[in-house]
Amino acid sequence: MEIKIIEKKENPLLNRTEIKFECEYPTEGTPTILDVKHKLVALEDSSNDLLVVDSMKPSYGVPTAFGLAKIYDSTESLAKIETKSVIAKNEEPEEEPEEEAKDAE
């Protein structure tokens, strides 16, 4: 998966940077939002808690998707501005406790 940043715009009113990106994935299926988020965090040298991928739309018949990500100045700004659904789809899944310890009894 390769991500190219198309446009980067500062939005001081909402304390964030808005990033329009193109994601190419020629040898694999459409990446998940979390996969794209992790790649953008690495590209932008940002914190995982401050970046959200707002939307990602795959192109029909081409292994390419276009999307919008936002990097906030603080977690308070992110929580105040973003909708619950956007925050939920950008959350890391919780690790489940291992069941092997119960099976050993």
Protein Blocks (a to p, Z undefined) as FASTA:
>chain_A
ZZddfbdcddfknopacdddddddfkbccddfklmmmmmmmmnopafklpccfbdcddeh
iacddddddddfbfklmmmmmcfklmmmmpccdddddfklmmmZZ
